[in-house]
Amino acid sequence: MKLMPEYAHNIIVGVVFRNQWSWYITEREYWFLNVEMEDRFGIEVLDETTAAEFFRLISDFRVPSTELSQMLVDLQDSFQHQDEVLEFVPALYVHFDDRLLY
């Protein structure tokens, strides 16, 4: 895992693209979809037409669900407050095929 979730900075995002489900942990700024973002690898607007290139560029940030689950198991004893688990709640769901964002 390249990044650890950090509330409001590095977020967990569930993505569907070309009928394939994936998890990513990235900087939250990557997911301002319809806003021009020069820092997003030169991809100004992220949508279904630019998603393939974007996912190729962030492939190092893709995280298997088993790794996310194991990370929660490994860290559960270190949580001092119940709120700490919020870092591991997915922040976004983006379904590029159906053009949905939650």
C-alpha positions in Angstrom: 0.0 0.0 0.0 1.6 3.3 -1.1 -0.5 5.6 1.1 -2.3 5.1 4.4 -5.8 6.6 4.8 -5.7 9.9 6.6 -9.0 11.6 7.3 -9.7 14.4 4.8 -6.3 14.0 3.1 -5.7 10.5 1.8 -9.1 8.9 1.1 -10.4 5.5 0.2 -12.4 5.5 -3.0 -14.4 2.7 -4.5 -14.5 2.8 -8.3 -16.4 1.0 -11.0 -14.9 1.4 -14.5 -15.6 -0.9 -17.5 -17.6 -3.2 -15.2 -14.6 -3.7 -12.9 -14.6 -2.8 -9.2 -11.4 -1.3 -7.6 -10.3 0.4 -4.4 -7.8 3.2 -4.3 -6.2 5.2 -1.5 -5.2 8.6 -3.0 -5.1 12.3 -2.2 -8.6 13.6 -2.1 -7.9 16.3 -4.7 -7.6 13.7 -7.4 -11.4 13.2 -7.3 -12.7 16.6 -8.1 -14.1 15.2 -11.3 -15.4 18.1 -13.3 -12.9 20.7 -12.1 -9.7 21.5 -14.0 -6.9 20.0 -12.0 -3.4 20.6 -13.5 -1.8 18.6 -10.7 -3.8 15.5 -11.8 -1.1 14.2 -14.2 -2.2 16.8 -16.8 -5.8 15.4 -16.8 -7.9 18.5 -16.6 -11.3 16.9 -16.2 -11.7 13.3 -14.9 -14.6 11.5 -16.6 -15.4 8.3 -18.5 -13.3 9.5 -21.4 -10.1 10.2 -19.4 -10.5 7.5 -16.7 -8.4 4.8 -18.4 -5.4 7.0 -18.5 -6.0 8.2 -15.0 -6.2 4.7 -13.6 -3.0 3.7 -15.5 -1.2 6.6 -13.8 -2.5 5.9 -10.3 -2.1 2.1 -10.5 0.4 2.2 -7.6 -2.5 3.5 -5.4 -4.8 0.6 -6.1 -5.5 -1.5 -3.0 -7.0 -5.0 -2.9 -10.0 -5.3 -0.6 -8.2 -8.1 1.3 -5.4 -5.6 2.1 -7.8 -3.0 3.4 -9.6 -5.6 5.6 -6.3 -6.9 7.0 -5.1 -3.4 7.7 -8.3 -2.8 9.9 -7.7 -6.1 11.7 -4.0 -5.3 12.3 -4.8 -1.8 13.6 -7.9 -2.4 15.6 -6.0 -2.7 18.9 -4.2 0.5 18.3 -7.3 2.7 18.0 -7.6 4.8 21.1 -10.9 6.4 20.0 -13.8 4.9 18.0 -13.5 7.9 15.6 -10.1 6.7 14.4 -11.8 4.0 12.3 -13.4 6.8 10.2 -10.2 7.0 8.2 -11.0 3.6 6.9 -14.5 4.4 5.8 -14.6 4.9 2.0 -15.1 8.6 1.2 -16.3 8.2 -2.3 -18.0 5.8 -4.7 -17.4 6.6 -8.4 -19.2 4.6 -11.1 -17.7 5.8 -14.3 -19.8 3.5 -16.5 -23.1 5.0 -15.1 -21.6 8.5 -14.4 -22.5 8.3 -10.7 -20.7 9.9 -7.8 -21.6 9.4 -4.2 
